[in-house]
């Protein structure tokens, strides 16, 4: 039986926090200015792939790369050579990744846009009508972009990774509302998986959607199933609004726990 009180709370928080003024600080702020989907899908891939670690450093690193690719990431990718890429990003370094990693990612994007016409088409090629979710297509998508090589920027669900950053990217590109810019039309929102970070892991636990102790792929699927009971057509709907708790300094996780008291989520 659907929990009416919890559904009401989730909808209330969505209306209150799923708004552009709550985006910053978030790598999503780099994506929304791009009006062309071709540019957005490339900028989004760069921004989401680097979305690990301290947010200030994430934003600095994403900005460094996109400034080189401006004004049009799609034109940049279509025209740039491998030699030029290695020169441009020779001095790039962000935690576990360096200029070689960025060059390889951009080359993977370039190859598959030439092969499929867009990254959306590349992903969609692996999606079957009876697939319960996007996971199988994601695995093929990662293999295409990485040439089946292990990549920290693009972990594969085949390795039981929760693939938080790739699921974040898909949320940006597939959903369209006041926060997520969208642009892709072939992937149903019902197939999306929650981008599972430490904040969503805590939220999913508080709501009783999972009892697992590790934030892995199975946990992400369980939490997604929990939200799907309320919005089966769009289980990632509440992700942005709820994860403001914990991400923003003025929104603590303790406040979210307090708000759920009386909803009997379990």
Protein Blocks (a to p, Z undefined) as FASTA:
>chain_A
ZZfklmmmmmmmmmmmmcfklmpgcfklmmmmpmblklmmmmmmmmmmmmgcjfklmmmm
mmmmmmmmpmblklmmmmpcfklmmmmmmmgcehjbcfklmmmmmmmmmmmmmmnopakl
mmmmmpcfklmblmlmmmmmmmmmnoopacfklccfklopaklmmmmmmmmmmpccfkln
gjiakbcfklpccdddfklmmmmmmnopaccfbdcfklmmmmmmmmmmmmmmlmmlmmmm
mmmnojamklcfklmmmmmgonlmZZ
